[in-house]
Amino acid sequence: MTVYRLQPILPDHPSWETSSHWFGPLWVEADSEIEAREKVRAATDMGISTGESPWDLPEVTSCVPDNSRRLDPDAGVMRQDGQYLDVDLDPDPDDDDD
């Protein structure tokens, strides 16, 4: 897998209303740019279904291979401060394990 760095390039774009993370770069391991964008979207989605995620839009966020960071592949998406955001690629609000 490749480590990708995604970074905001249009911070005033209206799509940022759908994201819980709008500042600084994020790093994620993925097999492709598309998968990297999907993982970051899943980790930052606020559940607002009005419009696209900024992390899916190449004109709003960059997504480039970046080997400067070593990631825990099971930990999710890493913020600039080294903290991780969980990735849920298949959120199911009806799934109750209780």
Backbone torsions as a table, in degrees:
resi	resn	phi	psi	omega
1	MET	NA	154.6	179.7
2	THR	-106.0	144.7	171.4
3	VAL	-88.4	129.0	177.0
4	TYR	-113.5	142.9	172.9
5	ARG	-108.8	123.0	175.4
6	LEU	-109.2	136.2	-174.7
7	GLN	-144.1	137.9	176.1
8	PRO	-62.2	137.1	174.2
9	ILE	-123.0	-16.7	174.9
10	LEU	-128.4	79.9	-173.2
11	PRO	-67.2	-15.7	-179.4
12	ASP	-95.0	3.4	-178.3
13	HIS	-65.8	139.1	-178.0
14	PRO	-62.2	-19.6	-179.7
15	SER	-65.2	-17.5	-179.3
16	TRP	-64.4	-16.9	177.2
17	GLU	-64.1	-19.3	-179.0
18	THR	-91.7	-3.1	-172.8
19	SER	-115.6	137.5	176.5
20	SER	-80.6	-12.1	-179.6
21	HIS	-125.5	119.1	-175.9
22	TRP	-130.7	4.9	-177.2
23	PHE	-127.3	142.0	174.5
24	GLY	69.0	170.0	-177.7
25	PRO	-79.7	161.0	173.2
26	LEU	-130.6	147.2	178.0
27	TRP	-120.5	143.5	179.6
28	VAL	-152.3	147.1	173.0
29	GLU	-89.6	135.5	-179.5
30	ALA	-159.0	163.6	178.0
31	ASP	-85.1	-14.6	-178.0
32	SER	-158.1	166.9	175.5
33	GLU	-61.4	-39.8	179.9
34	ILE	-61.3	-46.1	179.3
35	GLU	-65.2	-37.9	178.2
36	ALA	-60.9	-45.5	178.7
37	ARG	-63.9	-39.7	178.5
38	GLU	-62.2	-43.7	-179.4
39	LYS	-64.8	-42.5	179.3
40	VAL	-67.5	-40.3	176.2
41	ARG	-58.4	-46.5	-178.7
42	ALA	-62.6	-35.4	-177.7
43	ALA	-77.6	-20.2	-174.6
44	THR	-116.4	0.2	-176.8
45	ASP	-64.1	131.2	178.9
46	MET	-99.4	6.5	178.6
47	GLY	78.2	15.8	178.0
48	ILE	-94.0	116.5	-174.0
49	SER	-92.5	19.3	179.4
50	THR	-96.5	91.7	176.4
51	GLY	98.9	-179.6	-176.0
52	GLU	-88.5	157.9	173.4
53	SER	-74.7	141.2	177.4
54	PRO	-63.4	-24.6	-178.3
55	TRP	-73.4	-14.2	176.0
56	ASP	-90.4	-9.4	-171.2
57	LEU	-105.7	108.9	-179.1
58	PRO	-60.7	-24.1	178.4
59	GLU	-79.6	-11.8	-177.6
60	VAL	-108.1	-32.8	179.7
61	THR	-136.3	140.3	173.9
62	SER	-85.3	158.1	177.1
63	CYS	-148.1	106.2	-175.4
64	VAL	-133.6	148.6	173.1
65	PRO	-60.4	139.9	-177.2
66	ASP	-150.4	107.1	-178.8
67	ASN	-90.2	12.7	-177.6
68	SER	-76.8	-14.6	-179.1
69	ARG	-119.6	142.8	172.0
70	ARG	-105.4	127.8	-175.3
71	LEU	-113.8	153.7	168.1
72	ASP	-82.1	111.4	-173.4
73	PRO	-62.8	-19.9	-179.9
74	ASP	-95.5	-1.6	-172.8
75	ALA	-91.1	-19.1	178.6
76	GLY	111.9	-138.1	-176.2
77	VAL	-103.7	129.5	-177.4
78	MET	-97.7	132.7	174.7
79	ARG	-83.3	171.7	-179.4
80	GLN	-61.3	-30.9	-179.2
81	ASP	-82.6	3.2	178.2
82	GLY	90.1	-6.5	176.7
83	GLN	-77.1	154.2	-178.0
84	TYR	-110.4	145.2	171.9
85	LEU	-103.6	134.8	178.0
86	ASP	-69.2	146.9	177.1
87	VAL	-113.1	122.7	175.0
88	ASP	-121.6	95.4	-176.0
89	LEU	-76.6	-11.6	-179.5
90	ASP	-135.3	64.3	-179.1
91	PRO	-68.1	131.3	179.2
92	ASP	-129.5	99.4	-177.8
93	PRO	-62.2	-18.6	179.8
94	ASP	-89.4	-4.7	-178.1
95	ASP	-84.1	103.4	179.7
96	ASP	-112.7	113.3	179.8
97	ASP	-88.3	0.8	-178.5
98	ASP	-77.5	NA	NA
